[in-house]
Amino acid sequence: MVKNDLQGARFGRLTVLGDSGQRQDGCILWRCRCDCGGEILVSSGRLNSAEPPNCGCVSKTHPLQRRAEDLTGQTFGELTALYRMESAGGRTRWMCRCSCGKLHPVRSLDLKKGNIKSCGCKQYSAFKGADLTGRRFDRAVALYPVRGPHKGSSAIWRCRCDCGKEFETSAYSLLNGFTHSCGCLTKEAGEKLHTYLHLTEDTCVERLVSTQNNPRNNSSGFRGVYPIRRGTYRAVIQFQKKRYDLGCYKNFEEAVRARLDAEDSLHAGFVRAYRNYQAKADDDPQWAVENPFFYHVKYANREFRVDTNAGM
């Protein structure tokens, strides 16, 4: 094997088949075969990074991912999928060519749902000459442009909010639904938070429930689990404004299990305790006045100890 020839080398779940003949940011794109049988193009830099690359599939023990669908040659709006790239944040990505000729990487989920239909060229052209005079965007009404588009940015418009205040924002922000008012709408929503969110002990009960039902991805593919060295992972969890280090683990599955156990002790445990407390408080309001809810956590030797007056 000559220098810089990675053919036959193994990186994580991938075995290098050879140079694809394509380049990305000056780096060779290597054609690799995954243990699952799928093929993918990966740059030299990613193959040699500390995080083991993968094609987007993992073992069945992985709680979030599944085998990626082949989109090669399919067209989505102005984009045509060319080849599959390495996954990012647990999501499969495709290198696409826009009708304008520009290459643009896009997540397969965004392609199939129609969230991204071009490299951005079509979207910008729509904003460039748009006349928004008199158009309403929730509480905001566009009055007149204060300056036109310049060097890739959309035009800036003067708007009047229903509260009477005038402000400036971009056509891009108005047309994409990012601007609804001068800021008063956000302020009012913040003032009403206490009417539908239960905030206690530096914790939002509804957010904990939402996190359990809707896991978020990060670079490893599972919340609170991060690759630190080749083949090893660190698990962490945050609760009551504190970050707890759950330790380093030899493989991904062990780190995920540590994170899930911590979630059961802290997140799910807090929700159970709070609901028990609320049930008792509803039966005996005077007891609740004399006994405010508390949920105190101590962590030592990878074990959580909880002190609460609500029961678990």
C-alpha positions as CSV (number, residue, x, y, z in Angstrom):
1,M,0.0,0.0,0.0
2,V,1.5,3.3,-1.0
3,K,1.4,6.4,1.1
4,N,-2.1,7.9,1.2
5,D,-3.6,4.8,-0.4
6,L,-6.3,3.6,2.1
7,Q,-7.6,0.8,0.0
8,G,-8.3,-2.3,2.2
9,A,-8.0,-0.3,5.4
10,R,-10.7,-0.5,8.0
11,F,-12.3,2.4,9.9
12,G,-15.0,1.6,12.4
13,R,-17.7,-0.3,10.5
14,L,-16.2,0.7,7.1
15,T,-13.7,-1.0,4.8
16,V,-12.2,1.1,2.1
17,L,-12.7,-0.2,-1.4
18,G,-10.8,2.5,-3.3
19,D,-10.6,6.1,-4.6
20,S,-14.0,7.1,-6.0
21,G,-12.3,9.7,-8.3
22,Q,-14.4,12.5,-6.6
23,R,-13.2,15.2,-4.3
24,Q,-14.8,17.3,-1.5
25,D,-13.0,20.4,-0.2
26,G,-9.8,19.1,-1.7
27,C,-10.0,15.7,0.0
28,I,-10.3,12.3,-1.7
29,L,-13.7,10.8,-1.4
30,W,-13.2,7.0,-0.7
31,R,-15.7,4.4,-1.6
32,C,-16.3,2.3,1.4
33,R,-18.4,-0.8,2.3
34,C,-20.1,-1.0,5.6
35,D,-20.5,-4.2,7.6
36,C,-24.2,-4.0,6.8
37,G,-23.4,-4.3,3.1
38,G,-24.1,-0.7,2.1
39,E,-21.7,1.5,0.3
40,I,-20.8,5.2,1.0
41,L,-18.3,7.9,0.0
42,V,-16.3,9.3,2.9
43,S,-13.5,11.9,2.8
44,S,-9.9,11.2,4.0
45,G,-10.4,13.6,6.9
46,R,-13.5,11.8,8.3
47,L,-11.9,8.4,8.0
48,N,-8.9,9.5,10.0
49,S,-10.9,11.4,12.6
50,A,-11.2,10.3,16.3
51,E,-14.9,9.4,15.8
52,P,-15.4,6.0,14.0
53,P,-17.3,6.7,10.8
54,N,-20.4,4.7,9.8
55,C,-22.7,4.5,6.8
56,G,-25.8,5.5,8.8
57,C,-26.8,2.0,10.0
58,V,-25.9,0.5,13.4
59,S,-26.7,-2.6,15.3
60,K,-30.3,-3.3,16.3
61,T,-29.5,-2.3,19.9
62,H,-29.2,1.3,18.6
63,P,-32.5,3.0,19.7
64,L,-32.7,5.6,17.0
65,Q,-31.4,4.6,13.6
66,R,-32.5,2.3,10.8
67,R,-31.2,1.2,7.4
68,A,-31.0,4.2,5.0
69,E,-33.2,4.3,1.9
70,D,-31.3,4.6,-1.5
71,L,-32.2,8.0,-3.1
72,T,-29.5,7.9,-5.8
73,G,-30.8,9.8,-8.9
74,Q,-34.0,10.9,-7.3
75,T,-35.0,14.6,-7.7
76,F,-36.4,16.7,-4.9
77,G,-37.4,20.2,-6.2
78,E,-34.2,21.6,-7.7
79,L,-32.0,19.0,-6.1
80,T,-30.8,15.6,-7.5
81,A,-29.3,13.1,-5.0
82,L,-25.9,12.0,-6.3
83,Y,-24.4,9.8,-3.5
84,R,-24.8,9.0,0.1
85,M,-22.5,10.8,2.6
86,E,-21.6,9.8,6.1
87,S,-24.4,10.4,8.7
88,A,-24.3,13.4,10.9
89,G,-26.2,13.6,14.2
90,G,-27.6,10.2,13.6
91,R,-29.2,11.2,10.3
92,T,-28.3,10.0,6.7
93,R,-27.1,12.8,4.4
94,W,-26.9,12.9,0.6
95,M,-24.7,15.0,-1.6
96,C,-27.0,16.7,-4.1
97,R,-26.6,18.8,-7.2
98,C,-28.8,21.8,-7.5
99,S,-30.3,22.9,-10.9
100,C,-27.9,25.9,-10.7
101,G,-25.0,23.5,-10.7
102,K,-23.9,23.9,-7.1
103,L,-23.3,20.8,-4.9
104,H,-25.2,20.9,-1.6
105,P,-25.3,18.2,1.2
106,V,-28.8,17.6,2.6
107,R,-30.3,15.2,5.2
108,S,-32.5,12.5,3.6
109,L,-35.3,13.5,6.0
110,D,-35.3,17.1,4.7
111,L,-35.3,15.9,1.1
112,K,-38.2,13.5,1.5
113,K,-40.3,15.9,3.5
114,G,-39.6,18.8,1.1
115,N,-38.0,21.0,3.8
116,I,-35.1,21.8,1.5
117,K,-35.7,22.0,-2.3
118,S,-32.6,23.9,-3.5
119,C,-29.1,25.0,-2.5
120,G,-30.7,28.3,-1.5
121,C,-30.5,30.0,-5.0
122,K,-34.2,29.7,-5.7
123,Q,-35.2,30.9,-2.2
124,Y,-33.0,34.0,-2.5
125,S,-34.3,34.9,-5.9
126,A,-37.9,34.9,-4.6
127,F,-36.9,37.4,-1.9
128,K,-34.8,39.6,-4.2
129,G,-37.6,41.4,-6.0
130,A,-40.6,40.7,-3.7
131,D,-42.9,43.6,-3.1
132,L,-44.2,43.3,0.4
133,T,-45.9,46.7,0.7
134,G,-49.0,46.5,2.8
135,R,-48.7,42.7,3.3
136,R,-49.5,41.5,6.8
137,F,-47.3,38.9,8.7
138,D,-49.3,38.1,11.9
139,R,-49.1,41.4,13.9
140,A,-46.6,43.1,11.5
141,V,-47.5,45.0,8.3
142,A,-44.7,45.8,5.8
143,L,-44.6,49.5,5.0
144,Y,-41.6,50.1,2.6
145,P,-38.1,48.8,1.9
146,V,-35.3,50.8,3.6
147,R,-32.6,49.1,1.5
148,G,-32.5,46.5,-1.2
149,P,-30.8,43.1,-1.3
150,H,-27.0,43.3,-1.2
151,K,-24.3,40.6,-1.4
152,G,-26.5,37.6,-0.7
153,S,-28.7,39.3,1.9
154,S,-32.4,40.0,1.3
155,A,-34.0,43.4,1.4
156,I,-34.7,45.2,4.7
157,W,-38.3,46.4,5.3
158,R,-39.8,49.0,7.6
159,C,-42.8,47.5,9.4
160,R,-45.5,48.6,11.8
161,C,-46.7,46.3,14.6
162,D,-50.3,46.2,15.8
163,C,-49.0,47.6,19.1
164,G,-48.1,50.8,17.2
165,K,-44.3,50.4,17.3
166,E,-42.3,50.5,14.0
167,F,-39.3,48.3,13.4
168,E,-37.0,46.9,10.6
169,T,-36.5,43.3,9.6
170,S,-35.5,41.3,6.5
171,A,-37.8,40.1,3.7
172,Y,-36.3,36.6,4.4
173,S,-37.5,36.7,8.0
174,L,-41.0,37.9,7.1
175,L,-41.6,35.4,4.3
176,N,-40.2,32.5,6.2
177,G,-42.4,33.2,9.3
178,F,-39.6,34.1,11.6
179,T,-40.9,37.6,12.3
180,H,-44.4,38.0,13.7
181,S,-44.3,41.3,15.6
182,C,-41.9,43.9,16.9
183,G,-41.1,41.6,19.8
184,C,-44.2,42.2,21.8
185,L,-45.7,38.8,20.9
186,T,-42.7,36.9,22.3
187,K,-42.8,39.1,25.5
188,E,-46.5,38.3,26.0
189,A,-45.9,34.6,25.5
190,G,-43.1,34.7,28.1
191,E,-45.4,36.4,30.7
192,K,-48.0,33.6,30.2
193,L,-45.6,30.7,30.7
194,H,-46.6,30.2,34.3
195,T,-50.2,29.5,33.2
196,Y,-49.4,26.3,31.3
197,L,-45.9,25.2,32.5
198,H,-45.2,23.8,36.0
199,L,-41.8,25.2,37.1
200,T,-40.5,23.9,40.4
201,E,-37.1,23.1,41.9
202,D,-35.4,24.7,38.9
203,T,-37.2,22.1,36.7
204,C,-39.9,22.3,34.1
205,V,-42.1,19.2,34.4
206,E,-43.5,19.4,30.9
207,R,-40.0,19.6,29.4
208,L,-38.9,16.4,31.1
209,V,-42.0,14.6,29.7
210,S,-41.3,16.0,26.2
211,T,-37.7,14.9,26.3
212,Q,-38.7,11.4,27.3
213,N,-41.2,11.2,24.4
214,N,-39.0,12.9,21.8
215,P,-35.3,12.0,22.0
216,R,-32.9,14.5,20.4
217,N,-29.9,13.5,18.4
218,N,-26.3,14.6,18.7
219,S,-23.1,13.5,17.1
220,S,-23.3,10.0,18.5
221,G,-27.0,9.5,17.6
222,F,-28.3,9.5,21.2
223,R,-28.9,12.3,23.6
224,G,-26.3,12.8,26.3
225,V,-23.8,10.3,24.7
226,Y,-20.6,11.6,23.0
227,P,-17.7,9.8,21.3
228,I,-14.4,10.8,23.0
229,R,-11.8,8.4,21.6
230,R,-11.9,5.7,18.9
231,G,-14.6,3.2,20.1
232,T,-15.2,4.8,23.5
233,Y,-18.0,7.1,24.7
234,R,-18.9,9.4,27.5
235,A,-22.4,9.7,29.0
236,V,-23.7,12.9,30.7
237,I,-27.0,14.2,32.0
238,Q,-28.2,17.7,33.1
239,F,-30.7,18.2,35.8
240,Q,-31.7,21.2,38.0
241,K,-29.0,23.3,36.4
242,K,-26.3,20.8,37.1
243,R,-24.3,18.6,34.7
244,Y,-23.5,15.1,35.9
245,D,-20.7,13.1,34.3
246,L,-21.9,9.4,34.1
247,G,-18.5,8.1,33.1
248,C,-16.7,6.6,30.1
249,Y,-17.7,3.4,28.5
250,K,-16.0,0.9,26.1
251,N,-18.9,0.8,23.7
252,F,-22.0,2.8,22.6
253,E,-24.6,0.5,24.1
254,E,-23.1,0.7,27.6
255,A,-23.1,4.5,27.5
256,V,-26.7,4.6,26.3
257,R,-27.7,2.3,29.1
258,A,-26.0,4.5,31.7
259,R,-27.8,7.5,30.2
260,L,-31.2,5.8,30.3
261,D,-30.7,4.6,33.9
262,A,-29.8,8.2,34.9
263,E,-32.9,9.5,33.1
264,D,-35.1,7.0,35.0
265,S,-33.6,8.2,38.3
266,L,-33.7,11.9,37.6
267,H,-36.1,12.8,34.9
268,A,-38.7,10.1,35.2
269,G,-38.2,10.0,39.0
270,F,-38.9,13.7,39.3
271,V,-42.0,13.5,37.2
272,R,-43.4,10.6,39.3
273,A,-42.5,12.4,42.5
274,Y,-44.1,15.6,41.4
275,R,-47.3,13.9,40.3
276,N,-47.5,12.1,43.6
277,Y,-47.1,15.4,45.4
278,Q,-49.7,17.1,43.3
279,A,-52.2,14.3,44.0
280,K,-51.7,14.6,47.8
281,A,-51.7,18.5,47.5
282,D,-55.1,18.3,45.8
283,D,-56.5,16.2,48.6
284,D,-55.0,18.3,51.4
285,P,-54.2,21.9,50.2
286,Q,-53.2,22.9,53.8
287,W,-50.6,20.2,53.9
288,A,-49.1,21.5,50.6
289,V,-48.8,25.0,52.1
290,E,-46.9,23.7,55.1
291,N,-44.8,21.2,53.0
292,P,-43.5,22.8,49.8
293,F,-42.3,20.2,47.2
294,F,-38.6,19.4,47.2
295,Y,-36.5,17.0,45.2
296,H,-32.8,17.0,46.2
297,V,-30.2,14.9,44.4
298,K,-26.7,13.6,45.5
299,Y,-24.4,11.8,43.1
300,A,-21.5,9.6,44.1
301,N,-19.8,6.5,42.8
302,R,-22.1,6.6,39.7
303,E,-25.2,6.3,41.9
304,F,-27.9,8.9,42.4
305,R,-29.5,9.3,45.8
306,V,-32.8,11.3,45.9
307,D,-34.4,13.0,48.9
308,T,-38.0,14.1,48.4
309,N,-41.1,14.6,50.4
310,A,-43.3,13.2,47.6
311,G,-42.5,9.5,47.4
312,M,-41.5,7.8,44.2
